[in-house]
C-alpha cells in the first residue's frame, strides 16, 4: 500500500489515504473523513510509484 496526502476540495483539510498499487489506474468516489462530502479520486500507479493523483469535488 502507498500512503498519499492531499487536501479535501471542500474543507481543505489534509487527508491521508492508502492507495492499492495492485491496480494501476483507479477512479472512484469516497467521502471526506472530515466534512463527509463526496470526492472523486483518480490516480495512476506505475512500478509501485504514484504518477498521477487528482481529488475533485462533485458538481451537484
C-alpha positions as CSV (number, residue, x, y, z in Angstrom):
1,X,0.0,0.0,0.0
2,X,1.1,3.5,-0.7
3,X,0.2,6.4,1.6
4,X,-0.7,9.7,0.0
5,X,-1.7,13.0,1.5
6,X,-4.0,15.5,-0.2
7,X,-6.4,18.4,0.6
8,X,-10.1,17.9,0.5
9,X,-11.6,20.1,-2.3
10,X,-14.4,21.2,0.0
11,X,-13.0,21.8,3.5
12,X,-9.3,21.9,2.5
13,X,-8.2,19.7,5.4
14,X,-5.3,17.4,4.8
15,X,-6.4,13.7,4.3
16,X,-4.2,10.6,4.4
17,X,-5.2,7.8,2.1
18,X,-3.8,4.4,1.5
19,X,-3.7,3.5,-2.3
20,X,-3.6,0.0,-3.6
21,X,-0.8,-0.4,-6.1
22,X,-2.1,-3.7,-7.4
23,X,-4.4,-1.9,-9.8
24,X,-2.5,0.6,-12.0
25,X,-5.5,3.0,-12.8
26,X,-8.3,3.8,-10.4
27,X,-11.2,6.2,-10.4
28,X,-13.8,6.1,-7.6
29,X,-15.8,8.3,-5.2
30,X,-15.1,8.4,-1.5
31,X,-16.4,10.7,1.2
32,X,-14.1,13.1,3.0
33,X,-13.3,11.8,6.5
34,X,-13.6,15.3,7.9
35,X,-16.6,17.0,6.2
36,X,-18.3,13.9,4.6
37,X,-18.6,15.4,1.2
38,X,-18.1,13.1,-1.8
39,X,-14.7,13.4,-3.5
40,X,-13.9,11.9,-7.0
41,X,-10.5,10.3,-6.8
42,X,-8.4,9.4,-9.8
43,X,-4.9,8.1,-9.7
44,X,-2.3,6.0,-11.7
45,X,0.5,3.9,-10.2
46,X,3.4,2.6,-12.3
47,X,6.1,0.3,-10.9
48,X,4.8,0.9,-7.4
49,X,5.1,4.7,-7.7
50,X,2.3,7.2,-7.8
51,X,2.5,9.0,-11.2
52,X,-0.9,10.9,-11.2
53,X,-3.4,11.8,-8.4
54,X,-6.4,14.0,-8.6
55,X,-9.1,14.7,-6.0
56,X,-12.1,16.7,-7.3
57,X,-15.4,17.9,-5.8
58,X,-18.5,16.5,-7.4
59,X,-20.8,19.1,-9.1
60,X,-24.3,18.9,-7.7
